[in-house]
Amino acid sequence: MSALLEVRDLWVSASKDDGTTQPIVKGVNFEVKPSEVVALIGESGSGKTTIALSALAFTKPGLEFTGGEVTLQGSDVLTMPRQEQRKLRGQRVAYLAQSAAATFNPAIKIGEQVTESSVLHGILTQEEADRRAESLYRALELPDPERLGRRYPHQVSGGQLQRLMAAMALCGKPDLLVLDEPTTALDVTTQIEVLKAIKEVIREEGSAAIYVTHDLAVVAQIADHIVVLYNGAIQEQGPADQIINRPTHPYTRRLMAAVRPPPAAGEDAEADTSGQQSIPALEAKNISAGYRIASGGKPLALVLKDINVAVKRGQVVGMIGESGCGKSTLARVFAGLLPAMGGEIALDGQTLAPSLKERSREELRKVQIVFQMADTALNPRQRVGDIVGRPAQFYLGLKGAAKRKRVAELLQMVELPAEFAYRYPQELSGGQKQRVNLARALAADPEVLLCDEVTSALDTIVGANIIELLKSLRRDLQVSFVFISHDLSTVASFADEIVVLYAGRVVEQGPVNQVLSPPYHPYTRLLITSVPELRVGWLEDSMTTREAAAGIARAVEISAIGCPFSRRCPLSIEGTCDSELPPIRTPSPGHQIACHRSLGEI
């Protein structure tokens, strides 16, 4: 079968300040056949996205094509006239970005955005585009396909929006899709849902795809051919089964080694709790919280209900659950960014004021938050030294030489060179920016760090390095952590205790080894069985489980009565689970499961 796209000896260079150029893509060769998915994998900075964008004859600012050719059905897209290149984009080659939320305009209805490109380019009439969009909604297993286009982006879930982005790209019947990390920031159940839908539609539509990702477990589920990249050059390429099961290059093996195994009890030794004080470092007692209307009226939505969580000194509490379960909301309540509507937060046994405005500077110092996206958390107009030094001055009163010395110590603590103090955030990689984000929080000398999805946007190797860094900080500084993540494997490797949240309630909590050993809450079992394995064919196998059949394709819904998971639970008891709050089962000391079923039944 002849190739749809051929990349031959591709070179891309970056312009330097002195007028010279630096090659960042170096002689890359690969091809994509019809109905085939080719995955480009590698860590941040390996050139994955730059190479993928060449299929659209596009480079980011500061880059230029300096050699080679990219032919689509025999035509070199790099030498096409600009007008032809514009027609190429969105018609013959469609691009799916990582962030669906950033792709959609919140003020325009979904249907208008999905069909816009195909209508503007004259590929379809509006009526034809609407019919095409509805058929894609069905193929992508989206709810209410007849009326979905009338909704606005905020009226659908994150996973649904990600699939709608695929519908937008497919509406014009392109020959090639460029998928740039489309599932990276999604929770595990939503990720399965999106992967399954994209894979099926690509096969049915006869499209080909370039899939850019750093997640090897995802690659194993969707790719036919894998290209392994490092520093802009191909290290190894071949059929997915060969690369996954019989890699030959040392770098590919290193990538494999960085993939965390599925979560299981007994991964790490039990934490040393000797000498710990009985008073928790941070504690939530019967916390309820919601978001209010701007005018200060009644709560618009109750997000958390009767939450009880204790963070012991020097320990890590991992919080897991899908998007919308309330994980980040609880972190905001801990930090005082969102005042609780009921219950209380205690720090070292002393009740904290609900709002950070009412907390003392010392109380603020002791609880620091590390946000998920370092790109938006760091001020792009400030140098790293100013970003890290500001909390050292605000909380500890350091100035001048003392502050500069502390900044250098903090950068060293997060394994960055002291000279990084003079750089701006845009001069750093994603992993380096996350380390600066962490150093800023540590500058206050906190007792508790709230880490909100700090590795979700990082590649496998960088994310593993950040986890190792957090482990060393915990060991050296005795800092307590609340580690929020949808990545159960990462939580299992780092936490002492796990709190499983669903629809604003704790459905299970306890020591890691107990939570990850049967009996499980049905929702915990769903999360565990939804973690992708580094095995070709896992996706198809996983969709046959009772958990997947009952619960993967449904969104989180907060319910005032009954068990919130009852609508998705394969063990739900009609007339009981949907109307009565579940009792708390205690399989062992410290391990709690909220379920109507007896321990023997779950």
C-alpha positions in Angstrom: 0.0 0.0 0.0 1.4 3.4 -1.0 2.0 6.0 1.7 -0.4 8.8 2.3 2.3 11.0 3.9 6.0 10.7 3.5 8.6 12.6 5.6 12.0 12.4 4.0 15.2 13.8 5.6 13.3 16.6 7.4 15.4 19.4 9.0 14.0 22.2 11.1 16.2 24.9 12.7 15.7 27.6 15.3 17.0 31.2 14.8 19.5 32.3 17.5 20.1 35.8 18.7 23.4 36.1 16.8 21.7 35.4 13.5 22.8 31.8 13.2 20.5 28.8 13.3 20.4 25.7 15.5 19.0 22.4 14.1 16.2 21.0 16.3 14.9 18.4 13.9 17.6 16.4 12.3 17.1 14.3 9.2 13.8 12.6 10.2 12.3 9.9 7.9 9.0 8.1 8.3 5.7 7.5 6.5 2.0 7.2 7.3 -0.2 4.8 5.3 -4.0 5.1 4.8 -6.0 4.0 7.9 -2.7 3.8 9.9 -1.9 5.6 13.2 1.8 6.5 13.6 2.8 7.6 17.1 5.7 10.1 17.7 7.0 9.5 21.2 9.7 11.0 23.3 10.3 13.3 26.3 9.7 17.1 26.2 12.0 18.9 23.7 12.4 15.8 21.5 10.7 17.5 18.5 7.5 15.5 18.4 5.1 18.4 17.9 7.5 20.3 15.6 7.7 17.2 13.3 3.9 16.6 13.4 3.1 20.2 12.5 5.3 19.8 9.3 2.3 17.8 7.9 0.5 21.1 7.9 3.5 22.9 6.5 3.6 24.9 9.7 6.3 25.9 12.1 6.1 27.8 15.4 7.6 31.3 15.5 11.4 31.3 15.4 11.6 28.0 13.5 12.1 27.3 9.8 12.3 24.3 7.5 15.9 24.0 6.3 15.9 20.7 4.5 14.0 17.6 3.3 10.4 17.2 2.1 7.0 16.3 3.4 4.8 14.8 0.7 1.0 14.3 1.0 -0.3 12.1 -1.7 2.7 12.9 -3.8 2.7 16.7 -3.3 5.4 18.4 -1.2 3.5 20.5 1.2 6.6 22.5 2.2 7.1 24.0 -1.3 3.4 24.6 -2.0 2.3 28.2 -2.5 1.0 29.8 0.7 -2.5 29.8 -0.6 -2.4 26.1 -1.2 -0.9 25.5 2.3 -3.8 27.4 3.8 -6.3 25.2 1.9 -4.4 22.2 3.1 -4.9 23.0 6.8 -8.3 21.9 8.1 -9.3 20.4 4.8 -6.8 17.6 3.9 -4.9 17.7 7.2 -6.7 18.5 10.5 -5.1 19.3 13.9 -6.3 18.3 17.4 -4.7 20.2 20.2 -4.0 19.1 23.7 -6.5 21.4 25.4 -10.1 21.2 24.2 -11.1 23.9 26.6 -8.7 26.3 24.9 -9.8 25.2 21.4 -13.5 26.0 21.8 -14.9 29.5 22.0 -17.1 29.6 25.2 -19.5 32.2 23.6 -20.4 30.1 20.5 -22.6 27.0 20.4 -20.8 23.7 19.8 -22.5 22.9 16.5 -21.4 26.1 14.9 -17.8 25.5 15.9 -17.8 21.8 14.8 -19.1 22.6 11.3 -17.4 26.0 10.8 -14.3 24.9 9.0 -16.0 22.5 6.6 -18.6 25.1 5.6 -16.1 28.0 5.2 -13.8 25.9 3.0 -16.8 25.0 0.8 -16.4 21.3 1.5 -20.0 20.9 2.7 -23.1 23.0 2.8 -24.4 24.0 6.3 -27.1 21.3 6.1 -24.6 18.6 5.0 -22.2 19.7 7.8 -24.9 19.5 10.4 -25.8 16.0 9.3 -22.2 15.0 9.2 -21.6 16.5 12.7 -24.6 14.5 14.1 -23.3 11.3 12.6 -19.9 11.9 14.2 -21.5 12.6 17.6 -23.1 9.1 17.3 -19.8 7.5 16.2 -18.0 9.2 19.1 -20.7 8.0 21.5 -21.6 11.5 22.6 -24.9 11.9 24.5 -28.1 13.4 22.9 -26.6 13.8 19.4 -29.7 15.4 17.9 -29.5 18.4 20.3 -25.8 18.4 21.4 -24.8 21.0 18.9 -27.1 23.6 20.5 -25.2 23.5 23.8 -22.3 25.7 24.8 -18.8 24.2 25.6 -19.3 24.7 29.3 -22.4 22.5 29.3 -20.5 19.3 28.5 -17.8 17.4 30.4 -14.0 17.5 29.7 -14.1 14.1 28.0 -17.1 15.0 25.9 -15.4 18.3 24.8 -12.3 16.3 23.9 -14.4 14.1 21.6 -16.1 17.1 20.2 -12.7 18.4 19.2 -12.2 15.2 17.3 -15.6 15.7 15.6 -14.6 19.2 14.6 -11.4 17.9 13.0 -13.2 15.0 11.2 -16.2 17.0 10.0 -14.4 18.1 6.8 -13.4 14.5 6.0 -9.6 15.1 6.1 -7.1 12.6 4.8 -4.8 13.0 7.8 -5.3 13.8 11.5 -2.5 15.3 13.7 -3.4 14.4 17.3 -1.2 16.4 19.7 -1.4 14.9 23.2 -5.3 14.7 23.1 -5.7 12.6 26.3 -2.7 13.8 28.4 -4.7 15.9 30.9 -7.7 13.6 31.2 -8.5 11.2 34.1 -8.1 7.5 33.4 -11.8 6.6 32.8 -12.3 9.6 30.5 -9.0 8.8 28.7 -10.2 5.3 27.9 -13.5 6.7 26.6 -11.7 9.2 24.3 -9.1 6.7 23.1 -11.8 4.1 22.2 -13.9 6.7 20.3 -10.9 8.2 18.4 -9.6 4.7 17.4 -13.0 3.5 16.2 -13.7 6.7 14.2 -10.2 6.6 12.5 -10.8 3.0 11.4 -14.4 3.7 10.2 -13.6 7.0 8.4 -10.5 5.5 6.7 -8.4 8.5 7.9 -4.8 8.2 8.9 -3.3 9.9 11.9 -0.1 11.1 13.5 -0.4 10.7 17.3 2.0 12.8 19.4 2.4 11.7 23.0 4.8 10.9 25.8 2.6 8.2 27.3 3.7 4.8 26.1 0.8 3.0 27.7 -1.6 5.1 25.5 0.6 4.5 22.5 0.3 0.8 22.9 -3.5 1.1 22.6 -3.8 3.2 19.5 -0.6 3.1 17.4 0.2 0.8 14.5 3.7 2.2 14.0 5.9 4.0 16.6 8.7 6.5 16.0 10.9 7.1 19.0 12.5 10.5 19.1 15.3 12.1 21.2 16.8 15.6 20.7 15.2 15.9 17.3 16.5 12.6 15.8 14.9 9.2 15.4 16.3 6.6 17.8 14.2 3.7 16.7 11.0 3.0 14.7 8.9 0.0 13.8 5.5 -1.8 14.4 3.9 -1.1 17.7 4.3 -4.7 18.9 8.0 -4.7 18.2 8.7 -1.4 19.9 6.6 -2.2 23.0 7.8 -5.8 23.4 11.2 -6.0 21.8 12.8 -2.5 21.9 16.5 -2.4 20.7 17.7 1.1 21.4 18.8 2.0 25.0 16.7 5.2 25.0 13.5 3.3 24.1 14.3 0.9 27.0 14.8 3.9 29.2 11.3 5.2 28.2 9.9 1.8 29.0 11.5 1.7 32.4 9.9 5.1 33.3 6.4 3.8 32.7 4.8 3.1 36.1 3.3 -0.4 36.4 -0.5 -0.6 37.2 -1.1 0.3 40.8 -0.9 -2.6 43.2 -0.5 -3.1 46.9 3.0 -3.6 48.3 4.8 -1.3 45.7 6.6 0.5 48.5 7.5 -0.4 52.1 5.1 0.8 54.8 5.8 4.4 55.9 7.8 4.8 59.1 5.3 6.4 61.5 7.4 6.1 64.6 7.7 9.3 66.6 4.8 11.0 64.8 2.7 13.2 67.0 -0.9 12.3 67.4 -2.2 15.7 66.2 -2.4 15.8 62.4 -0.5 18.5 60.5 -3.7 19.4 58.6 -7.2 18.1 59.0 -10.6 18.5 57.3 -13.5 18.0 59.6 -17.0 17.5 58.1 -16.2 19.9 55.3 -18.9 21.0 52.8 -18.1 23.5 50.1 -19.6 24.9 46.9 -19.4 27.8 44.5 -21.6 30.9 44.9 -23.3 33.2 42.4 -21.2 36.4 41.9 -23.9 38.5 43.7 -23.3 36.5 46.8 -26.6 34.6 46.7 -27.2 31.0 47.6 -24.7 28.3 46.6 -24.9 27.5 42.9 -23.5 24.0 43.4 -22.5 21.9 46.4 -19.2 20.3 45.4 -18.0 18.7 48.6 -20.2 17.1 51.3 -19.1 16.0 54.8 -15.4 15.4 54.0 -13.1 14.1 56.7 -9.4 13.8 55.9 -6.3 13.9 58.2 -2.8 14.6 57.0 -0.3 13.2 59.5 3.1 14.9 60.0 5.7 14.0 57.4 3.2 11.8 55.4 1.6 11.9 52.0 -2.1 11.7 51.5 -3.0 11.0 47.8 -6.4 12.2 46.6 -7.7 10.5 43.4 -10.9 10.6 41.4 -12.2 11.8 38.0 -12.5 15.4 36.8 -15.4 16.9 38.7 -15.0 14.8 41.8 -13.9 17.7 44.0 -10.2 17.1 44.4 -9.0 20.6 43.5 -11.9 22.2 45.3 -10.8 20.5 48.5 -7.2 21.8 48.0 -8.6 25.3 47.6 -10.6 24.8 50.9 -7.4 23.7 52.6 -5.5 26.8 51.3 -8.3 29.2 52.2 -8.8 30.1 48.5 -12.4 28.8 48.7 -14.0 29.3 52.2 -15.9 26.2 53.4 -19.7 26.4 53.8 -19.6 24.0 56.7 -17.1 22.1 58.9 -13.6 23.3 59.8 -10.0 23.1 58.8 -7.4 22.5 61.5 -3.7 23.2 61.3 -1.6 21.6 64.1 -4.8 21.1 66.0 -5.8 24.8 65.8 -8.9 25.8 63.8 -8.1 27.9 60.8 -10.3 30.8 59.5 -12.2 29.6 56.4 -10.9 32.4 54.2 -7.2 33.2 53.6 -8.0 36.9 54.1 -8.7 36.1 57.7 -5.7 33.9 58.3 -2.5 35.2 59.8 0.7 35.4 57.8 2.2 32.5 59.8 -0.8 30.3 59.1 -0.5 31.1 55.4 3.2 30.3 55.4 2.6 26.8 56.8 0.2 25.7 54.0 1.4 26.3 50.4 -0.1 25.2 47.2 1.7 24.0 44.0 -0.6 24.6 41.0 -1.0 22.1 38.1 0.1 24.3 35.2 3.4 26.0 35.8 2.9 27.9 32.5 0.1 29.9 34.0 1.3 29.9 37.6 4.6 31.7 36.9 4.6 35.3 35.9 6.3 35.4 32.4 7.6 39.0 33.0 9.5 38.1 36.2 12.8 36.4 36.4 13.0 33.1 38.3 14.9 34.7 41.1 12.1 37.2 41.7 9.4 34.6 41.5 11.2 32.3 44.1 12.5 35.2 46.2 9.2 37.0 46.8 7.7 34.5 49.3 11.1 34.3 51.1 10.8 38.0 51.6 7.1 38.1 52.4 7.1 35.3 54.9 10.6 35.2 56.3 11.7 38.8 55.8 14.8 38.0 53.7 16.3 40.8 51.7 19.4 41.5 49.6 22.2 39.1 49.9 20.3 36.8 52.3 17.4 36.5 49.8 19.7 35.8 46.9 21.5 33.1 49.0 18.1 31.5 49.9 17.0 31.6 46.2 20.2 29.8 45.2 19.6 27.2 48.0 16.0 26.6 46.9 17.0 26.2 43.2 19.7 23.7 44.3 17.0 21.9 46.5 14.9 21.3 43.4 18.0 20.4 41.4 18.3 23.5 39.2 21.5 25.5 38.7 21.8 28.8 40.7 22.2 30.8 37.4 18.6 29.9 36.5 17.6 32.8 38.9 18.4 35.2 36.0 16.2 33.4 33.4 12.6 34.0 32.5 10.0 31.1 32.6 9.8 30.9 28.8 13.5 30.0 28.7 12.8 26.8 30.7 11.4 23.4 29.8 8.1 22.1 31.2 9.9 20.1 33.9 12.1 23.0 34.9 9.2 25.3 35.2 7.4 22.8 37.5 10.6 22.7 39.6 10.5 26.5 39.9 6.8 26.3 40.8 7.8 23.9 43.6 10.8 26.0 44.7 8.4 29.0 45.1 6.2 27.0 47.5 9.2 25.8 49.4 10.5 29.3 49.9 7.9 29.9 52.6 9.3 26.9 54.6 5.9 25.3 54.8 4.7 22.4 56.9 2.2 21.2 54.3 2.4 21.3 50.5 -0.8 20.9 48.5 0.3 19.5 45.1 -2.5 19.8 42.5 -1.9 17.5 39.5 1.8 18.6 39.4 2.9 15.8 37.0 -0.2 15.4 34.8 1.2 17.6 31.9 4.8 16.3 32.1 6.3 13.5 30.0 7.0 10.1 31.6 10.6 10.7 32.4 10.3 14.2 33.7 7.2 13.3 35.7 9.1 10.4 37.3 12.0 12.8 38.2 9.5 15.2 39.8 8.1 12.4 42.0 11.6 11.4 43.1 12.3 15.0 43.9 9.2 15.2 46.1 10.2 12.0 47.9 13.6 13.5 48.7 12.1 16.7 49.9 9.8 14.8 52.2 12.7 12.8 53.5 15.0 15.8 54.0 12.4 18.4 55.2 9.7 16.3 56.8 7.1 18.2 54.8 3.5 16.7 54.7 1.9 16.4 51.3 -1.6 16.4 50.0 -1.0 14.9 46.5 -3.9 15.4 44.1 -3.9 13.3 40.9 -6.0 11.3 38.5 -2.9 9.1 38.0 -3.4 6.2 40.4 -0.1 4.6 39.6 1.8 7.8 40.6 -0.2 8.2 43.8 0.4 4.5 44.6 4.2 5.0 44.3 4.3 8.1 46.5 1.4 8.2 49.0 1.1 6.7 52.5 -2.7 7.0 52.4 -5.2 7.3 49.6 -8.5 9.2 49.7 -10.9 8.2 46.8 -13.3 11.1 46.0 -16.4 10.7 43.9 -19.0 13.5 43.3 -17.8 15.4 46.4 -17.8 12.5 48.8 -15.2 10.2 50.2 -16.1 6.7 49.0 -13.0 5.0 50.3 -9.9 5.9 52.2 -7.0 4.2 54.1 -3.4 3.1 53.8 -2.2 2.6 50.3 -1.7 -1.2 50.6 -5.2 -1.6 51.9 -7.0 0.6 49.4 -5.2 -1.2 46.6 -6.1 -4.7 47.9 -9.5 -6.3 47.7 -12.1 -5.5 48.9 -12.5 -2.3 46.9 -15.2 0.2 46.6 -16.8 -0.4 43.1 -15.5 3.1 42.1 -12.0 2.3 43.2 -12.1 -0.9 41.2 -13.2 1.1 38.2 -10.2 3.5 38.6 -7.8 0.6 39.1 -9.0 -1.3 36.0 -8.9 1.9 33.9 -5.2 2.5 34.2 -3.7 1.7 30.8 -1.2 -1.2 30.7 1.9 -1.2 28.5 0.3 -4.0 26.4 -1.0 -4.0 22.8 -4.7 -5.0 22.9 -5.3 -3.8 26.5 -7.9 -1.2 25.5 -10.1 -3.8 23.8 -9.8 -6.2 26.7 -10.6 -3.5 29.3 -13.9 -2.6 27.5 -15.2 -6.1 28.2 -15.1 -5.7 32.0 -18.3 -5.2 34.0 -16.8 -1.9 35.4 -16.3 -0.5 31.9 -19.7 -1.6 30.7 -21.4 0.0 33.7 -19.5 3.2 34.3 -16.8 4.4 32.0 -18.9 6.4 29.5 -20.9 8.3 32.1 -20.0 11.7 33.6 -19.7 12.5 37.3 -23.0 13.7 38.7 -23.4 15.2 42.2 -26.4 13.9 44.0 -28.1 15.1 47.2 -29.5 11.6 48.0 -28.2 8.1 48.0 -24.8 6.9 46.9 -23.5 9.3 44.2 -21.9 6.4 42.3 -25.1 4.4 42.1 -26.0 5.3 38.5 -22.6 3.9 37.3 -22.1 1.1 39.7 -22.4 -2.5 38.4 -23.4 -3.6 41.9 -26.1 -1.0 42.5 -29.2 -2.1 44.5 -32.3 -0.4 43.0 -34.3 1.4 45.7 -31.4 1.4 48.1 -28.3 2.8 46.6 -30.1 5.5 44.8 -32.1 6.7 47.9 -30.0 6.0 51.0 -26.6 7.1 52.1 -24.3 4.1 52.2 -23.0 2.8 55.5 -19.2 2.9 56.3 -17.6 -0.6 56.1 -14.3 -1.1 57.9 -12.3 -4.1 56.4 -9.3 -3.3 58.6 -8.3 -0.5 61.1 -8.0 2.8 59.3 -9.6 1.5 56.0 -13.1 2.7 55.3 -15.4 1.9 52.4 -18.8 3.6 51.9 -21.0 1.0 50.3 -24.4 -0.7 50.8 -22.9 -4.0 49.7 -21.3 -6.2 52.4 -17.5 -6.7 52.2 -18.0 -10.2 50.9 -20.2 -8.9 48.0 -17.7 -6.3 46.7 
